[in-house]
Each structure stands twice: as C-alpha cells, then as structure tokens.
Amino acid sequence: MTVHRTFPKSPLSELSDPRLVRNFAYVNGKWQGAASGAALPVANPADGAWLGEVARLSGDEARAAVDAAQTAFESWSQSLPQERARLLRRWYELMKEHKEDLARIMVLEQGKPISEARGEIDYAADFIEFYAEETRRPNIEGVTSHLPDAEVELWREPMGVAALITPWNFPSAMLTRKAAAALAAGCTIVAHPSAETPFSALALAELAERAGLPPGVFNVVTGEAPEIVEPWTADPRVRVLSFTGSTEIGRLLYKQCAGTVKSLIMELGGHAPVIVFKGAEIDRAVAETMKAKFATSGQDCLGANRIFIERAIYDAFVEKFTAATEALTVGTGFDDPDIGPLMNERAVAKQEEHVADAVEKGARLLCGGKRHAAGKLFFEPTVLADVPEDAAILSEETFGPVAALVPFDTEDEVVARANATEYGLVAYVHSLDPRRIYRVSRALQFGMVAVNRTKVTGAPIPFGGMKQSGLGREGARQGLEAFTEIKYVCRDWG
C-alpha cells in the first residue's frame, strides 16, 4: 500500500523541474511508499531546515526489490549491448540537461558549495557516458588451445543482481560510477543511498525512468541501512555488492556477505599522505595541497590527512599554507564558499577532538581550531603544525577541514611513515626529481599516486586502494569487468 503524505513547503520545490524531487522509493518501475507509512526526515546541514522526507522501506520491501531485479535480469542480461548503450546515453543526456537542478538538490541536502556540486554532476554524468561506450566492448576472447582439436573461448557474462550502497559525501557520482558499470555489463540493480542524502539518488532514478530503463532494472530503495542492506547481504540472488564508505562498515559487510560468497567491490577509508620534498615548486605544492585537504570541506576519502614537508622548506611551506588557509571563505552552499557545513554533529565533534588531542600532545595551532559562527555544523579551516606522531589525527581519518603538518628529514623516513597505516587509497607527492618521483611512487603502498597535482580521478581510470582501503576497482574497463564472470568454453566440433 502506498501511503501519501502531505509535505510543508521545502526549498526543493523551487527547482526548475519539481518532478525531480521524489519522496518515494523507486522499485520495479513504480514510485513506492513504505507499506507501514514510515518515513525518514531529511534536513539541510547548513541551517538544519527541513527539506522533506523519504519512504522508510522495510526488510521485506528490500527483498521485494531483489525480486524485481531478478525478474528483470532475465531480459536485461540478454539485451543487445547497443540497446543498453542507447539507454545509458539518454540517461547521460538527461543528467546534463538537468545539471543545475541536480546541483541544487545536492547543495540543499549535502551542503557542498554550488560550484563543487555542479562539478560533481559533470563527474557523475561522465561515468554514464563512458560506460555507454564501453557497453559494446566486453567481447568473446579467443585463447590458443592447449588441447588437440579443441576450440577455446572466454566469455564475460553479467553476474546478476548487484547491490549498490552509496555514501552521503558524493551522493550522485558514487551512484553513477557503480550503476553505469553494472548496467553496461548487463546486471540489474538494487541501490541504497545514504539516509542523509537520498534526494540526489531519487532524482537520478527519475531521469533513468525518463531515459527508458525497463522496470526492475534500476531500483532505489530508501530507508535505514541495516533494515535494507542486511536482507541483501543474506540473499543468494544478489551476486555482487559494491560499497563506498568507512572501513569499519566495510568489514561488517564483508562478514555479512561471506555466507553467500558474493563478489565484493569496496572503496573504504583513505587517510592520504602528502609528501613535499625540497626542490618542489613550493607555491604549486601549497596550492595543490590546499585542494587535496579542503575540497568537499575535507569530507573526502581522497582528502589529505597527513602533510609531510621536508625540513629544509618546512617553515616556508607552513607560512604560505597557513596564509592560504586563513583566506578561505566559509558559508552556505549557494554563496559558493570554499568551505561549507559538515554533514552532522559527529563530524564536527571529531574535528574538536582531533584538534584538542594534537594541541595537548604538543602541536602548534596556527589558525582555526573551533566551530565557525556560520552555524552549528561549520568548523573553521584549521592548521596544526609540528603534529607529534602519537596524535590521533595522524592515525585516524579526520574527514573535515583540519590540516596536520609534519616535518621530515629523509626519503626513507617519510615513505615509512606514509605507509604506516592500514589504509592505502591515494598518496600525493611533490618533487621535481624524476628519479625520486619514480622511487617514491613505487615504494608507496597506495592504489593511486598523484605527482605534482591533486586531481587524478575520472571515468577512464581504475579507482581503488590497497590494504584496508578496499577491494577491486571502479571506473575504466576494470569497473565494468567487476560486474562480470568469466565463463570458459572448451569446444570440440566432433
């Protein structure tokens, strides 16, 4: 039973296309409320204002979404690649047409500056375009036979139903990066967006429906994560689970999926180091480190968490970096500041704890260090210098606008310190010495290394980490292959 609710006026109603705002889950081609009538409220992190509410589906309703996806898989997996490509291309075009509305939804529910939100919509759409083109490419591969009179082939076939669990910090891009690859491979989808940012995912479902995706192929199930995801981890029909989030939750999902031996794709914690060697262009290194630290208000798994500077240039770097940090603007997303609100009170409290711990252990607080007057979820851009090795900020992800600066003396020392973590997603290196760049890039135990720049991600590259930063890769050809199985066929024509 669909329960219709009456909503007070919300800023979301001011979009150019109000139909992009959906309060119900999208299952089997229909907009569905919870049978119980339960709903989850969504608020603007900038001011706490009520934005709306979305259906809180139950475990039984989550299983029903798998029913729909499993039924749709029979035809979707057998559809021509050209047809899947056409539908993905139309989805991409609709995203680009509605870019401004999609960005405004993101600002309202996630809080990021409007220019960053627009950038994320472009980034998210790029994955759909990329996989629309890749859809036609997983061809049968011939292999030289090791047997007389036998013909050998390798086929890539879609795994089946894919469960996608996406985070609040990139509510559009993390969904399209997973969904476009899965759909291109021939899988069908049950997706669960964060309860803090569901409207972005539901808007994408609305556009997917307009693009013509068949019922049951792309399902978005809203609600509380344990109620939705646990039935999926236990369901043998869900053959692959893709998750972006914390390492802690990733470990839990890993355990829950063991009983049905699912294929897992996980992008987990980051704790990225920045290493700046003497001889680097200091102004460029400062500018790039500012991007690595403060993008998305520091709420990014790629965010710089430990900034190591060679002692010979340490004082100069610290001075320039602190001045640049003090110049950052703070405010609500539509004012397009450098720093917006953090997502919730837990995030703000963590900044306070990390600052207090570091200062207590001997770090110098050079700027910031407390909540900002803009609102209760805003935190001042902060610089901590001479951060001691036992400070919590050097072993835990901060996920906020607090920068920890540390001097180092030798290449071997800094590589060892950078690698001394359970995480291994991305590392940033600044140097003009080609031999050092090669040595350090090889020695760093991270899935991605950025040299003299910050931005390295995009649809054509395999995104992912080592150690406890995740499993598998997203993006590129590898991202599509992650949703496929290899079938080996050995044929004798008799």
BAVOTOR-672061 format. One line per field, with one value per residue (C-alpha): residue in three letters; x, y, z. Coordinates in nm, 2 decimals. Last residue first. Layout:
BEGIN
residu: Ala | ... .
x: X | ... .
y: Y | ... .
z: Z | ... .
# end
This chain:
BEGIN
residu: Gly | Trp | Asp | Arg | Cys | Val | Tyr | Lys | Ile | Glu | Thr | Phe | Ala | Glu | Leu | Gly | Gln | Arg | Ala | Gly | Glu | Arg | Gly | Leu | Gly | Ser | Gln | Lys | Met | Gly | Gly | Phe | Pro | Ile | Pro | Ala | Gly | Thr | Val | Lys | Thr | Arg | Asn | Val | Ala | Val | Met | Gly | Phe | Gln | Leu | Ala | Arg | Ser | Val | Arg | Tyr | Ile | Arg | Arg | Pro | Asp | Leu | Ser | His | Val | Tyr | Ala | Val | Leu | Gly | Tyr | Glu | Thr | Ala | Asn | Ala | Arg | Ala | Val | Val | Glu | Asp | Glu | Thr | Asp | Phe | Pro | Val | Leu | Ala | Ala | Val | Pro | Gly | Phe | Thr | Glu | Glu | Ser | Leu | Ile | Ala | Ala | Asp | Glu | Pro | Val | Asp | Ala | Leu | Val | Thr | Pro | Glu | Phe | Phe | Leu | Lys | Gly | Ala | Ala | His | Arg | Lys | Gly | Gly | Cys | Leu | Leu | Arg | Ala | Gly | Lys | Glu | Val | Ala | Asp | Ala | Val | His | Glu | Glu | Gln | Lys | Ala | Val | Ala | Arg | Glu | Asn | Met | Leu | Pro | Gly | Ile | Asp | Pro | Asp | Asp | Phe | Gly | Thr | Gly | Val | Thr | Leu | Ala | Glu | Thr | Ala | Ala | Thr | Phe | Lys | Glu | Val | Phe | Ala | Asp | Tyr | Ile | Ala | Arg | Glu | Ile | Phe | Ile | Arg | Asn | Ala | Gly | Leu | Cys | Asp | Gln | Gly | Ser | Thr | Ala | Phe | Lys | Ala | Lys | Met | Thr | Glu | Ala | Val | Ala | Arg | Asp | Ile | Glu | Ala | Gly | Lys | Phe | Val | Ile | Val | Pro | Ala | His | Gly | Gly | Leu | Glu | Met | Ile | Leu | Ser | Lys | Val | Thr | Gly | Ala | Cys | Gln | Lys | Tyr | Leu | Leu | Arg | Gly | Ile | Glu | Thr | Ser | Gly | Thr | Phe | Ser | Leu | Val | Arg | Val | Arg | Pro | Asp | Ala | Thr | Trp | Pro | Glu | Val | Ile | Glu | Pro | Ala | Glu | Gly | Thr | Val | Val | Asn | Phe | Val | Gly | Pro | Pro | Leu | Gly | Ala | Arg | Glu | Ala | Leu | Glu | Ala | Leu | Ala | Leu | Ala | Ser | Phe | Pro | Thr | Glu | Ala | Ser | Pro | His | Ala | Val | Ile | Thr | Cys | Gly | Ala | Ala | Leu | Ala | Ala | Ala | Ala | Lys | Arg | Thr | Leu | Met | Ala | Ser | Pro | Phe | Asn | Trp | Pro | Thr | Ile | Leu | Ala | Ala | Val | Gly | Met | Pro | Glu | Arg | Trp | Leu | Glu | Val | Glu | Ala | Asp | Pro | Leu | His | Ser | Thr | Val | Gly | Glu | Ile | Asn | Pro | Arg | Arg | Thr | Glu | Glu | Ala | Tyr | Phe | Glu | Ile | Phe | Asp | Ala | Ala | Tyr | Asp | Ile | Glu | Gly | Arg | Ala | Glu | Ser | Ile | Pro | Lys | Gly | Gln | Glu | Leu | Val | Met | Ile | Arg | Ala | Leu | Asp | Glu | Lys | His | Glu | Lys | Met | Leu | Glu | Tyr | Trp | Arg | Arg | Leu | Leu | Arg | Ala | Arg | Glu | Gln | Pro | Leu | Ser | Gln | Ser | Trp | Ser | Glu | Phe | Ala | Thr | Gln | Ala | Ala | Asp | Val | Ala | Ala | Arg | Ala | Glu | Asp | Gly | Ser | Leu | Arg | Ala | Val | Glu | Gly | Leu | Trp | Ala | Gly | Asp | Ala | Pro | Asn | Ala | Val | Pro | Leu | Ala | Ala | Gly | Ser | Ala | Ala | Gly | Gln | Trp | Lys | Gly | Asn | Val | Tyr | Ala | Phe | Asn | Arg | Val | Leu | Arg | Pro | Asp | Ser | Leu | Glu | Ser | Leu | Pro | Ser | Lys | Pro | Phe | Thr | Arg | His | Val | Thr | Met .
x: 3.34 | 3.32 | 3.52 | 3.45 | 3.62 | 3.41 | 3.55 | 3.30 | 3.44 | 3.20 | 3.10 | 3.03 | 3.40 | 3.46 | 3.28 | 3.50 | 3.81 | 3.73 | 3.77 | 3.59 | 3.57 | 3.84 | 3.85 | 3.87 | 3.91 | 4.11 | 4.21 | 4.52 | 4.53 | 4.30 | 4.06 | 3.98 | 4.06 | 4.09 | 3.87 | 3.58 | 3.78 | 4.02 | 4.37 | 4.30 | 4.57 | 4.89 | 5.27 | 5.26 | 4.93 | 4.97 | 4.68 | 4.64 | 4.87 | 5.17 | 5.43 | 5.76 | 5.70 | 5.58 | 5.87 | 6.14 | 5.99 | 5.94 | 6.29 | 6.44 | 6.24 | 6.35 | 6.09 | 5.91 | 5.56 | 5.39 | 5.03 | 4.91 | 4.58 | 4.39 | 4.62 | 4.48 | 4.61 | 4.87 | 5.25 | 5.30 | 5.33 | 5.57 | 5.79 | 5.80 | 5.88 | 6.18 | 6.32 | 6.31 | 6.49 | 6.43 | 6.06 | 5.84 | 5.47 | 5.16 | 4.81 | 4.52 | 4.18 | 3.89 | 3.70 | 3.71 | 3.97 | 4.07 | 4.26 | 4.63 | 4.79 | 4.49 | 4.51 | 4.84 | 5.12 | 5.35 | 5.35 | 5.20 | 5.46 | 5.19 | 4.82 | 4.62 | 4.24 | 3.96 | 3.69 | 3.41 | 3.05 | 2.78 | 2.65 | 2.63 | 2.82 | 3.00 | 3.26 | 3.33 | 3.69 | 4.05 | 4.11 | 4.47 | 4.83 | 4.76 | 5.10 | 5.12 | 5.25 | 5.04 | 4.76 | 4.75 | 4.71 | 4.43 | 4.24 | 4.25 | 4.15 | 3.86 | 3.72 | 3.73 | 3.56 | 3.28 | 3.21 | 3.17 | 2.95 | 2.73 | 2.64 | 2.74 | 3.00 | 2.90 | 3.06 | 3.42 | 3.55 | 3.23 | 2.98 | 2.71 | 2.46 | 2.65 | 2.63 | 2.94 | 3.31 | 3.58 | 3.94 | 4.20 | 4.32 | 4.40 | 4.62 | 4.81 | 4.86 | 4.99 | 5.23 | 5.38 | 5.39 | 5.56 | 5.83 | 5.89 | 5.91 | 6.14 | 6.46 | 6.26 | 6.09 | 5.72 | 5.47 | 5.10 | 4.89 | 4.51 | 4.49 | 4.14 | 4.09 | 3.82 | 3.65 | 3.49 | 3.76 | 3.51 | 3.43 | 3.78 | 3.99 | 4.29 | 4.37 | 4.29 | 4.50 | 4.78 | 4.77 | 4.80 | 5.08 | 5.27 | 5.24 | 5.37 | 5.65 | 5.78 | 5.95 | 6.32 | 6.28 | 6.03 | 5.66 | 5.48 | 5.10 | 4.96 | 4.60 | 4.40 | 4.17 | 3.89 | 3.68 | 3.60 | 3.47 | 3.38 | 3.27 | 3.18 | 2.93 | 3.01 | 2.65 | 2.75 | 3.05 | 2.84 | 2.77 | 3.14 | 3.25 | 2.96 | 3.09 | 3.45 | 3.32 | 3.13 | 3.46 | 3.65 | 3.41 | 3.21 | 3.16 | 3.00 | 2.95 | 2.78 | 2.78 | 2.56 | 2.24 | 2.03 | 2.19 | 2.01 | 2.19 | 2.38 | 2.06 | 1.85 | 2.12 | 2.12 | 1.77 | 1.69 | 2.05 | 2.08 | 1.77 | 1.53 | 1.53 | 1.54 | 1.64 | 1.58 | 1.73 | 1.65 | 1.31 | 1.10 | 1.28 | 1.53 | 1.35 | 1.55 | 1.26 | 1.29 | 1.66 | 1.59 | 1.35 | 1.61 | 1.87 | 1.64 | 1.59 | 1.97 | 2.00 | 1.71 | 1.85 | 2.12 | 2.12 | 1.96 | 2.26 | 2.15 | 2.05 | 2.07 | 1.91 | 2.05 | 2.03 | 2.34 | 2.41 | 2.77 | 2.66 | 2.41 | 2.68 | 2.92 | 2.66 | 2.54 | 2.87 | 3.01 | 2.66 | 2.59 | 2.92 | 2.89 | 2.54 | 2.56 | 2.93 | 2.96 | 2.65 | 2.76 | 2.64 | 2.54 | 2.50 | 2.35 | 2.40 | 2.16 | 2.32 | 2.69 | 2.69 | 2.88 | 3.23 | 3.30 | 3.64 | 3.68 | 3.88 | 3.85 | 3.96 | 4.11 | 4.42 | 4.43 | 4.62 | 4.40 | 4.51 | 4.25 | 3.97 | 3.80 | 3.43 | 3.36 | 3.33 | 3.33 | 2.98 | 2.89 | 3.21 | 3.06 | 2.76 | 3.01 | 3.19 | 2.87 | 2.74 | 3.07 | 3.09 | 2.74 | 2.88 | 3.18 | 2.95 | 2.71 | 3.01 | 3.14 | 2.80 | 2.80 | 3.16 | 3.04 | 2.74 | 2.94 | 2.87 | 2.58 | 2.46 | 2.08 | 2.04 | 2.37 | 2.29 | 1.94 | 2.08 | 2.33 | 2.06 | 1.86 | 2.15 | 2.26 | 1.91 | 2.01 | 2.34 | 2.16 | 1.91 | 2.19 | 2.36 | 2.03 | 1.99 | 2.34 | 2.27 | 1.96 | 2.14 | 2.43 | 2.19 | 2.03 | 2.37 | 2.47 | 2.17 | 1.95 | 2.02 | 2.12 | 1.82 | 1.57 | 1.65 | 1.77 | 1.43 | 1.30 | 1.60 | 1.57 | 1.20 | 1.26 | 1.55 | 1.32 | 1.08 | 1.37 | 1.40 | 1.02 | 1.05 | 1.34 | 1.13 | 1.11 | 1.14 | 0.99 | 1.15 | 1.11 | 1.14 | 1.38 | 1.36 | 1.60 | 1.90 | 2.09 | 2.38 | 2.31 | 1.98 | 1.75 | 1.60 | 1.32 | 1.28 | 0.93 | 0.71 | 0.37 | 0.39 | 0.36 | 0.66 | 0.60 | 0.66 | 0.73 | 0.70 | 0.93 | 1.01 | 1.10 | 1.17 | 1.14 | 0.91 | 0.97 | 1.08 | 1.21 | 1.29 | 0.93 | 1.00 | 1.17 | 1.30 | 1.36 | 1.18 | 1.00 | 1.34 | 1.33 | 1.05 | 0.69 | 0.51 | 0.47 | 0.14 | 0.19 | 0.05 | 0.08 | 0.13 | 0.00 .
y: -3.38 | -3.00 | -3.00 | -2.69 | -2.56 | -2.28 | -2.07 | -1.84 | -1.53 | -1.35 | -0.99 | -0.69 | -0.62 | -0.63 | -0.30 | -0.12 | -0.28 | -0.12 | 0.22 | 0.32 | 0.13 | -0.11 | -0.41 | -0.43 | -0.15 | 0.09 | -0.19 | -0.29 | -0.13 | 0.12 | 0.19 | 0.39 | 0.24 | 0.54 | 0.63 | 0.77 | 1.03 | 1.06 | 1.22 | 1.57 | 1.67 | 1.76 | 1.74 | 1.36 | 1.18 | 0.82 | 0.57 | 0.22 | 0.31 | 0.13 | 0.40 | 0.25 | 0.26 | 0.62 | 0.71 | 0.56 | 0.70 | 1.05 | 1.04 | 0.95 | 1.23 | 1.50 | 1.78 | 1.68 | 1.69 | 1.35 | 1.28 | 0.95 | 0.77 | 0.46 | 0.26 | 0.24 | 0.03 | 0.29 | 0.31 | 0.36 | 0.74 | 0.70 | 0.45 | 0.67 | 0.97 | 0.81 | 0.66 | 1.00 | 1.17 | 1.46 | 1.50 | 1.79 | 1.74 | 1.94 | 1.83 | 2.01 | 2.03 | 2.10 | 1.77 | 1.39 | 1.35 | 1.00 | 0.84 | 0.76 | 1.10 | 1.29 | 1.08 | 1.24 | 0.99 | 1.10 | 1.46 | 1.74 | 2.01 | 2.24 | 2.23 | 2.43 | 2.48 | 2.58 | 2.68 | 2.43 | 2.47 | 2.23 | 2.47 | 2.77 | 3.04 | 3.14 | 2.87 | 2.59 | 2.58 | 2.52 | 2.80 | 2.91 | 2.82 | 2.56 | 2.43 | 2.06 | 1.95 | 1.65 | 1.87 | 2.05 | 1.73 | 1.59 | 1.92 | 1.95 | 1.59 | 1.60 | 1.93 | 1.79 | 1.47 | 1.68 | 1.85 | 1.51 | 1.37 | 1.68 | 1.61 | 1.66 | 1.93 | 2.28 | 2.45 | 2.56 | 2.74 | 2.94 | 2.93 | 3.16 | 2.89 | 2.64 | 2.81 | 2.98 | 2.97 | 3.16 | 3.05 | 3.33 | 3.18 | 2.86 | 3.04 | 3.22 | 2.89 | 2.72 | 3.00 | 3.01 | 2.63 | 2.59 | 2.84 | 2.69 | 2.33 | 2.40 | 2.24 | 2.02 | 1.82 | 1.86 | 1.58 | 1.65 | 1.38 | 1.38 | 1.49 | 1.42 | 1.13 | 0.98 | 1.32 | 1.53 | 1.80 | 2.08 | 1.90 | 2.00 | 2.13 | 1.90 | 1.79 | 2.14 | 2.31 | 2.06 | 2.16 | 2.53 | 2.47 | 2.24 | 2.50 | 2.77 | 2.55 | 2.43 | 2.11 | 2.13 | 2.02 | 1.73 | 1.76 | 1.44 | 1.44 | 1.14 | 1.01 | 0.87 | 0.68 | 0.47 | 0.23 | 0.17 | -0.18 | -0.41 | -0.75 | -1.08 | -1.26 | -1.58 | -1.63 | -1.68 | -1.45 | -1.14 | -1.05 | -1.07 | -0.84 | -0.61 | -0.56 | -0.51 | -0.24 | -0.07 | -0.02 | 0.07 | 0.36 | 0.41 | 0.31 | -0.03 | -0.26 | -0.59 | -0.87 | -1.18 | -1.07 | -1.39 | -1.55 | -1.31 | -1.27 | -0.95 | -0.81 | -0.87 | -0.69 | -0.39 | -0.25 | -0.27 | -0.21 | 0.10 | 0.28 | 0.36 | 0.42 | 0.16 | 0.28 | 0.02 | 0.01 | -0.29 | -0.37 | -0.18 | -0.11 | 0.19 | 0.44 | 0.76 | 0.90 | 0.62 | 0.69 | 1.06 | 0.98 | 0.73 | 1.01 | 1.23 | 0.95 | 0.93 | 1.30 | 1.30 | 1.04 | 1.25 | 1.18 | 0.83 | 0.73 | 0.58 | 0.21 | 0.06 | -0.26 | -0.31 | -0.52 | -0.66 | -0.65 | -0.52 | -0.18 | -0.17 | -0.26 | 0.00 | 0.27 | 0.18 | 0.19 | 0.52 | 0.66 | 0.60 | 0.73 | 1.04 | 1.14 | 1.13 | 1.22 | 1.29 | 1.10 | 0.75 | 0.47 | 0.11 | -0.08 | -0.43 | -0.60 | -0.86 | -1.10 | -1.16 | -1.04 | -1.27 | -1.23 | -1.52 | -1.69 | -1.92 | -2.24 | -2.46 | -2.82 | -3.05 | -3.11 | -2.95 | -2.64 | -2.41 | -2.06 | -1.83 | -1.64 | -1.37 | -1.30 | -0.93 | -0.70 | -0.39 | -0.28 | -0.15 | 0.05 | 0.35 | 0.38 | 0.31 | 0.63 | 0.84 | 0.71 | 0.77 | 1.13 | 1.21 | 1.17 | 1.40 | 1.66 | 1.64 | 1.65 | 1.97 | 2.14 | 2.04 | 2.18 | 2.51 | 2.51 | 2.47 | 2.14 | 2.13 | 1.77 | 1.80 | 2.15 | 2.17 | 1.83 | 1.93 | 2.25 | 2.05 | 1.82 | 2.13 | 2.29 | 1.98 | 1.90 | 1.88 | 1.72 | 1.45 | 1.40 | 1.34 | 1.08 | 0.89 | 0.90 | 0.76 | 0.48 | 0.39 | 0.38 | 0.18 | -0.08 | -0.11 | -0.14 | -0.41 | -0.62 | -0.74 | -1.08 | -0.95 | -0.72 | -1.00 | -1.24 | -0.96 | -0.81 | -1.09 | -1.08 | -0.70 | -0.72 | -1.00 | -0.80 | -0.51 | -0.74 | -0.83 | -0.46 | -0.45 | -0.74 | -0.56 | -0.25 | 0.07 | 0.41 | 0.64 | 0.98 | 1.31 | 1.67 | 1.96 | 2.06 | 2.34 | 2.24 | 2.55 | 2.44 | 2.07 | 2.09 | 1.83 | 1.50 | 1.32 | 0.95 | 0.79 | 0.52 | 0.46 | 0.10 | -0.02 | 0.22 | 0.44 | 0.33 | 0.51 | 0.24 | 0.09 | -0.22 | -0.02 | 0.35 | 0.47 | 0.76 | 1.12 | 1.23 | 1.57 | 1.56 | 1.64 | 2.00 | 2.08 | 2.44 | 2.37 | 2.58 | 2.28 | 2.17 | 2.48 | 2.30 | 2.39 | 2.16 | 1.80 | 1.60 | 1.22 | 0.96 | 0.60 | 0.34 | 0.00 .
z: -3.32 | -3.30 | -2.98 | -2.77 | -2.45 | -2.30 | -2.01 | -1.85 | -1.69 | -1.45 | -1.48 | -1.25 | -1.18 | -1.56 | -1.59 | -1.33 | -1.48 | -1.82 | -1.65 | -1.33 | -1.01 | -0.89 | -0.66 | -0.29 | -0.03 | 0.17 | 0.41 | 0.21 | -0.13 | -0.30 | -0.58 | -0.89 | -1.23 | -1.47 | -1.77 | -1.57 | -1.37 | -1.08 | -1.08 | -0.94 | -0.69 | -0.88 | -0.85 | -0.85 | -0.77 | -0.66 | -0.66 | -0.51 | -0.22 | -0.07 | -0.16 | -0.27 | -0.64 | -0.64 | -0.41 | -0.64 | -0.96 | -0.82 | -0.67 | -1.01 | -1.18 | -0.93 | -0.95 | -0.63 | -0.48 | -0.39 | -0.31 | -0.19 | -0.26 | -0.12 | 0.11 | 0.46 | 0.75 | 0.81 | 0.84 | 0.46 | 0.49 | 0.79 | 0.60 | 0.29 | 0.51 | 0.68 | 0.36 | 0.19 | 0.48 | 0.72 | 0.79 | 0.91 | 1.00 | 0.91 | 1.01 | 0.83 | 0.98 | 0.74 | 0.79 | 0.74 | 1.02 | 0.92 | 1.21 | 1.26 | 1.22 | 1.36 | 1.68 | 1.78 | 1.86 | 1.58 | 1.71 | 1.49 | 1.44 | 1.28 | 1.31 | 1.06 | 1.07 | 0.84 | 1.09 | 1.15 | 1.04 | 1.17 | 1.44 | 1.21 | 1.03 | 1.36 | 1.30 | 1.54 | 1.67 | 1.58 | 1.33 | 1.27 | 1.38 | 1.65 | 1.74 | 1.82 | 2.16 | 2.28 | 2.42 | 2.09 | 1.89 | 2.12 | 2.13 | 1.75 | 1.69 | 1.94 | 1.80 | 1.45 | 1.56 | 1.73 | 1.40 | 1.22 | 1.49 | 1.47 | 1.11 | 0.75 | 0.78 | 0.66 | 0.36 | 0.30 | -0.01 | -0.03 | -0.32 | -0.16 | -0.26 | -0.05 | 0.29 | 0.43 | 0.50 | 0.29 | 0.28 | 0.33 | 0.67 | 0.49 | 0.23 | 0.50 | 0.68 | 0.37 | 0.29 | 0.64 | 0.68 | 0.34 | 0.42 | 0.77 | 0.62 | 0.33 | 0.46 | 0.70 | 0.42 | 0.44 | 0.54 | 0.53 | 0.69 | 0.62 | 0.26 | 0.14 | -0.11 | 0.12 | 0.10 | 0.37 | 0.39 | 0.32 | -0.01 | -0.12 | 0.18 | 0.20 | -0.15 | -0.29 | -0.03 | -0.10 | -0.47 | -0.39 | -0.14 | -0.38 | -0.65 | -0.43 | -0.31 | -0.65 | -0.53 | -0.47 | -0.11 | -0.10 | -0.02 | 0.08 | 0.11 | 0.29 | 0.24 | 0.53 | 0.28 | 0.42 | 0.20 | -0.16 | -0.18 | -0.47 | -0.34 | -0.52 | -0.30 | -0.12 | 0.02 | 0.39 | 0.35 | 0.26 | 0.63 | 0.71 | 0.43 | 0.51 | 0.87 | 0.74 | 0.50 | 0.79 | 0.97 | 0.66 | 0.61 | 0.30 | -0.07 | -0.13 | -0.42 | -0.37 | -0.62 | -0.66 | -0.50 | -0.57 | -0.27 | -0.03 | 0.30 | 0.21 | 0.06 | 0.37 | 0.57 | 0.34 | 0.38 | 0.75 | 0.85 | 0.62 | 0.73 | 0.44 | 0.07 | -0.20 | -0.55 | -0.82 | -1.17 | -1.39 | -1.23 | -1.48 | -1.81 | -1.84 | -2.07 | -2.03 | -1.84 | -1.58 | -1.55 | -1.50 | -1.21 | -1.07 | -1.08 | -0.89 | -0.63 | -0.59 | -0.53 | -0.29 | -0.06 | 0.11 | 0.49 | 0.45 | 0.24 | -0.09 | -0.13 | -0.47 | -0.61 | -0.96 | -1.27 | -1.44 | -1.81 | -1.80 | -1.91 | -1.62 | -1.37 | -1.50 | -1.51 | -1.16 | -0.98 | -1.11 | -1.13 | -0.76 | -0.63 | -0.85 | -0.73 | -0.35 | -0.32 | 0.06 | 0.16 | 0.08 | -0.16 | -0.12 | -0.45 | -0.46 | -0.80 | -0.93 | -1.18 | -1.26 | -1.62 | -1.86 | -2.00 | -2.23 | -2.27 | -2.57 | -2.65 | -2.96 | -2.92 | -3.19 | -2.98 | -2.64 | -2.51 | -2.72 | -2.80 | -2.64 | -2.82 | -2.63 | -2.65 | -2.64 | -2.35 | -2.58 | -2.67 | -2.32 | -2.30 | -2.49 | -2.26 | -1.98 | -2.05 | -2.09 | -1.76 | -1.59 | -1.73 | -1.58 | -1.23 | -1.30 | -1.46 | -1.16 | -0.92 | -1.08 | -1.04 | -0.67 | -0.63 | -0.79 | -0.56 | -0.24 | -0.06 | 0.19 | 0.14 | 0.13 | -0.01 | -0.21 | -0.37 | -0.47 | -0.63 | -0.83 | -0.97 | -1.06 | -1.24 | -1.43 | -1.56 | -1.93 | -1.84 | -1.64 | -1.93 | -2.18 | -1.95 | -1.91 | -2.29 | -2.34 | -2.09 | -2.28 | -2.61 | -2.47 | -2.33 | -2.67 | -2.85 | -2.60 | -2.72 | -2.44 | -2.29 | -1.94 | -1.94 | -2.02 | -1.74 | -1.51 | -1.49 | -1.28 | -1.05 | -1.02 | -0.93 | -0.67 | -0.53 | -0.48 | -0.30 | -0.06 | 0.03 | 0.09 | 0.33 | 0.51 | 0.55 | 0.35 | 0.50 | 0.24 | 0.21 | 0.40 | 0.32 | 0.33 | 0.70 | 0.79 | 1.00 | 0.88 | 0.66 | 0.71 | 0.52 | 0.67 | 0.56 | 0.75 | 0.72 | 0.66 | 0.79 | 0.62 | 0.71 | 0.35 | 0.28 | -0.02 | -0.38 | -0.70 | -0.97 | -1.23 | -1.03 | -0.73 | -0.69 | -0.33 | -0.25 | -0.17 | -0.52 | -0.62 | -0.99 | -1.06 | -0.94 | -1.27 | -1.25 | -0.88 | -0.62 | -0.45 | -0.31 | -0.09 | 0.10 | 0.15 | 0.40 | 0.30 | 0.29 | 0.28 | 0.05 | 0.18 | -0.09 | 0.00 .
# end
